[in-house]
Amino acid sequence: MKVAVTSVSGQLGSAIAQQLISKIGKENVVGTARTTSKAEHLGITLLPGDYNSKSDFVTAFNWIDVVMILSGMDAPERRVEQHRNIIHAARDADVRKIVYTSIVGDDGNSTFDAIVQSNRQTEQDIRKSGLEWSIGRNGLYIEPDVEYMETYKKDGKIANCASDGLCSYTTRNELAYAYAQMMLNDDRNSQTFNLTGEAITQLQLTGYLNSTFGTDLVYEEMTPETYLAFQQKVNGEFLGKIIAGIYTKIRNGEFNIQSDFKAAAGRNHLTWEDYFNTLKQS
Ligand SMILES: NC(=O)c1ccc[n+]([C@@H]2O[C@H](COP(=O)([O-])OP(=O)(O)OC[C@H]3O[C@@H](n4cnc5c(N)ncnc54)[C@H](OP(=O)(O)O)[C@@H]3O)[C@@H](O)[C@H]2O)c1
């Protein structure tokens, strides 16, 4: 079986490619990227794959059986068309199966919901494509909170509008493991899986970070309005809306998701105790 992974220059694409390499060998894994030079460390065949160019993907998918489509990073209305470029190219190139990284999230009216809806539209496009498919809905990555520790330490706190909402987090490596299984095992076909670990509150997250890094951070609740204004000031209008919308969805319980990780991956998701213990030891 020969497989292709899009956006292989990014962190999730690269992690999925590494899982696939360990299972079926470098010679059977092709990566596409807008910036192929960023993925040379993988040692696989790399081909141009800009989400705005359908023809890039028609060329790249020649002789490919299964394609892993990573959701794009553009504004939601552009993403749907970009994903269609890849779906239509897969069909034209006689690909057998598509696997797609969607996002978890119950319906709401936050400033993040347009992103969720664009992912749902792509899910529909894939289900209607006539190709075999398997879809994962990613929980929120926990890594950005770890990467943000220096800022949290400087502030002495984690402040957002999530309140005591539960959030189903995951990690890129856990997602990569599950996606490799979904690509290689056809008994996962025609199914949509929520790929998340245990749901935790911001207070629990603060506790894990304190015990891992020896800090004394506190959690501070902000109102959704204040947090949106703060985020837009710091990160600009578009990104500010996305980040504030995510925490509003957590507050509203819309990211407290029943996980299907085991059904997709064939094993349980890493526990947060184990994840943070590993960080402590590294
Ligand atoms: N669940 C979550 O918490 C969460 C958080 C953030 C993002 N996401 C989603 O998960 C996806 C992967 O995340 P990640 O951690 O791998 O992000 P990342 O490390 O920032 O990588 C983003 C990737 O998107 C590629 N890209 C952007 N525009 C492109 C275009 N027009 N054509 C082709 N490639 C393009 C980038 O290519 P270049 O190397 O050329 O820039 C890069 O490879 C993201 O695309 C986003 O949709 C999920």
The ligand as an ORCA input file, in Angstrom:
! r2SCAN-3c Opt
* xyz 0 1
  N      -6.827     20.650     17.464
  C      -6.150     21.756     17.684
  O      -5.981     22.198     18.843
  C      -5.567     22.511     16.543
  C      -4.763     23.625     16.798
  C      -4.187     24.260     15.730
  C      -4.421     23.801     14.443
  N      -5.218     22.738     14.223
  C      -5.455     22.194     12.867
  O      -4.569     21.093     12.675
  C      -3.786     21.268     11.485
  C      -2.376     20.808     11.669
  O      -1.797     21.371     12.823
  P      -0.221     21.445     13.032
  O       0.021     21.346     14.472
  O       0.481     20.481     12.127
  O       0.066     22.930     12.521
  P       1.446     23.558     12.045
  O       2.607     22.823     12.616
  O       1.355     25.010     12.284
  O       1.451     23.279     10.478
  C       0.593     23.926      9.616
  C       0.808     23.343      8.254
  O      -0.143     23.889      7.366
  C       0.547     24.105      6.146
  N      -0.167     25.018      5.262
  C      -0.671     26.228      5.544
  N      -1.220     26.757      4.437
  C      -1.056     25.852      3.437
  C      -1.409     25.819      2.062
  N      -2.042     26.837      1.458
  N      -1.079     24.722      1.361
  C      -0.441     23.686      1.939
  N      -0.078     23.654      3.233
  C      -0.392     24.741      3.976
  C       1.878     24.635      6.566
  O       2.770     24.618      5.482
  P       4.114     25.512      5.425
  O       5.158     24.677      6.103
  O       4.363     25.738      3.989
  O       3.824     26.788      6.169
  C       2.192     23.617      7.659
  O       2.695     22.420      7.125
  C      -3.853     22.728     11.184
  O      -3.764     22.844      9.822
  C      -5.210     23.178     11.788
  O      -6.244     23.062     10.854
  C      -5.776     22.082     15.251
*
